[in-house]
Amino acid sequence: MSLFAFVKPVFAQADTGTADINLGEFLKLSDGSNVKDVYSNPSVLVNVVVKNLFVIAGVLMFLWILYAGFKFIQAGAQGKEEARKTLTAAVVGFVIMIAAYWVVQIVQVLTGAQMAIPAPAP
């Protein structure tokens, strides 16, 4: 039984009023493929979003560490304390991000559940 067996497809009303349009077939991606062919269920889309969020979080953490370093170099005693707090916040955020990833990996190994769905072949 499909996870989405209870969810009805979403249709948009056509301008002519004579037919319905299935948005999954109507909407196209940049390569010309239909949205429904690439993202067959929401879990595929969630995996893409989560992977991109990890990349964005990594970049933000790097920038935050650079900011703390500049603050440490430029400021006096009070600036060094603020830089230490900024660096601590960046490291704690990084640890939380890595811990979340590893919790999912451990649950996946212990339960045998496939949480990450591989990306569709181009």
VMD Tcl script that draws the C-alpha trace (Angstrom):
set ca {
  {0.00 0.00 0.00}
  {1.38 3.36 -0.98}
  {2.09 5.99 1.61}
  {-0.01 8.39 -0.43}
  {-2.96 6.10 -1.09}
  {-5.22 8.38 0.96}
  {-4.06 11.59 -0.68}
  {-5.94 12.72 -3.75}
  {-4.04 14.29 -6.66}
  {-4.18 18.06 -6.84}
  {-5.78 19.48 -9.97}
  {-5.93 23.06 -11.12}
  {-8.90 24.25 -13.05}
  {-8.13 25.07 -16.67}
  {-8.96 28.49 -18.05}
  {-11.52 26.98 -20.41}
  {-13.35 25.28 -17.54}
  {-13.63 22.08 -19.61}
  {-10.76 20.06 -18.12}
  {-8.60 19.70 -15.07}
  {-4.83 19.88 -15.15}
  {-2.71 17.58 -13.01}
  {-0.05 19.94 -11.61}
  {2.51 17.13 -11.37}
  {2.27 16.62 -15.11}
  {1.83 20.30 -15.96}
  {4.77 21.78 -14.03}
  {8.18 21.30 -15.65}
  {11.66 21.44 -14.18}
  {14.54 23.33 -15.80}
  {15.59 20.23 -17.76}
  {12.08 19.85 -19.21}
  {11.05 16.81 -17.17}
  {7.74 16.67 -15.31}
  {7.77 17.32 -11.57}
  {5.85 14.09 -10.90}
  {8.46 12.02 -12.74}
  {11.37 13.33 -10.67}
  {9.67 13.81 -7.29}
  {7.34 10.83 -7.20}
  {6.70 11.29 -3.48}
  {7.48 13.95 -0.87}
  {10.32 11.96 0.71}
  {12.47 12.45 -2.40}
  {11.95 16.20 -2.20}
  {12.66 16.23 1.56}
  {15.95 14.40 0.98}
  {17.01 16.99 -1.59}
  {16.10 19.84 0.77}
  {17.90 18.27 3.75}
  {21.08 17.66 1.73}
  {21.08 21.29 0.64}
  {20.39 22.51 4.18}
  {23.46 20.62 5.42}
  {25.59 22.35 2.79}
  {24.14 25.76 3.67}
  {24.65 25.09 7.40}
  {28.28 24.11 6.76}
  {28.94 27.31 4.80}
  {27.25 29.42 7.47}
  {29.29 27.73 10.17}
  {32.50 28.44 8.26}
  {31.53 32.11 7.85}
  {30.60 32.31 11.53}
  {34.04 30.97 12.51}
  {35.72 33.51 10.21}
  {33.65 36.28 11.78}
  {34.71 35.14 15.26}
  {38.35 35.14 14.13}
  {38.14 38.69 12.78}
  {36.42 39.79 15.96}
  {39.19 38.18 18.01}
  {41.95 39.89 16.02}
  {40.41 43.36 15.82}
  {38.93 43.87 19.25}
  {40.42 44.24 22.68}
  {39.65 42.20 25.77}
  {35.88 42.63 25.44}
  {36.01 41.67 21.75}
  {37.93 38.50 22.59}
  {35.17 37.45 24.96}
  {32.51 38.10 22.29}
  {34.61 36.20 19.75}
  {34.87 33.25 22.11}
  {31.09 33.21 22.55}
  {30.58 33.39 18.78}
  {33.04 30.58 18.20}
  {31.39 28.49 20.91}
  {27.98 28.98 19.30}
  {29.36 27.94 15.89}
  {30.97 24.80 17.30}
  {27.84 23.85 19.26}
  {25.75 24.29 16.11}
  {28.18 22.10 14.18}
  {28.05 19.40 16.86}
  {24.24 19.44 16.83}
  {24.20 19.19 13.03}
  {26.60 16.22 13.02}
  {24.76 14.56 15.92}
  {21.46 14.78 14.05}
  {23.04 13.16 11.00}
  {24.53 10.34 13.05}
  {21.31 9.71 15.00}
  {19.56 9.13 11.67}
  {22.39 6.83 10.52}
  {22.28 4.81 13.76}
  {18.49 4.45 13.63}
  {18.79 3.35 10.01}
  {21.35 0.66 10.89}
  {19.46 -0.59 13.98}
  {16.04 -0.73 12.34}
  {17.04 -1.54 8.79}
  {14.77 1.27 7.60}
  {15.82 3.06 4.43}
  {15.42 6.71 5.43}
  {17.39 8.26 2.62}
  {15.93 7.63 -0.79}
  {18.51 7.73 -3.55}
  {18.14 10.57 -6.01}
  {16.48 9.61 -9.28}
  {18.77 8.88 -12.19}
  {19.00 11.77 -14.63}
}
mol new
graphics top color blue
foreach p $ca { graphics top sphere $p radius 0.5 }
foreach p [lrange $ca 0 end-1] q [lrange $ca 1 end] { graphics top cylinder $p $q radius 0.2 }
display resetview
